Amino acid sequence: MNYLLLRGLGRTQGHWGVFSQKLKDLGEVYSIDLPGFGEESQASVPLTIDEHVEFLRRKWREREAAEGNVVLIGLSLGGMVALKWLEKYPKDFHAGVIINSSSANGMNHFRRLRPKGAYGLARVALAKSDYEKELFSLELTSFNNKNNLSVLTEWLDLRERYPLNHKSVVRQLVAAGLFRRPKKIDVPLLFLASKQDKLVNYRNTRDLAKALKGEFHLC
């Protein structure tokens, strides 16, 4: 089995860290940056998830590298893109894994983001230095404190290589806010969420799994 990874809001493929390394024990691992970030930082950020899909699918098909069955894995905003991709082009992938994601329909808008998550994002946005921004981001998204120093160093290196464009993040937020889950997806789906997630309420992912008849696991 092979894997294609899609990261989330304001992040690049480099932010997968050791996760992508561990997946290599199971098969070939591929990743594509969302438009406007990382290796695709020169691209304009679309205001709809549909346009994200078309952009990424062109990049994926240009590679022609993957052989055999491929599982599409999306985290957060990447999960929204993955769902839309699987809906529009179900033959592109063998299955989908959606991690900590949400949609505008079927749930209260205020429940998509935890209050602590909203505070944490504001704290990141108002931070005065890149170091503080990445430190606060790590505190918001990580419980594995023993590895925080090495992860923080990696994230600072990534920010230096790919400076963050805040207008691009805002455009991603618009696309995420408008995203509505598909009515049906014709490939097997696995949904993963954490009950201790400080950013997104795990019930969002649970509700997606229920609506799309996918398997749901809560950590």
Salt bridges, closest charged atoms under 4 A:
GLU40 OE1 - LYS59 NZ 3.56
ASP50 OD1 - LYS88 NZ 3.30
GLU54 OE2 - LYS88 NZ 2.73
GLU87 OE1 - LYS84 NZ 2.85
ASP92 OD2 - ARG57 NE 2.58
ASP130 OD1 - ARG159 NH1 3.50
GLU134 OE1 - ARG11 NH2 2.98
GLU134 OE2 - ARG159 NE 2.67
GLU139 OE1 - ARG123 NH1 2.94
ASP186 OD1 - LYS184 NZ 3.64
ASP207 OD2 - ARG111 NH2 2.27
ASP207 OD1 - ARG206 NH2 3.36
GLU215 OE2 - HIS217 NE2 2.63
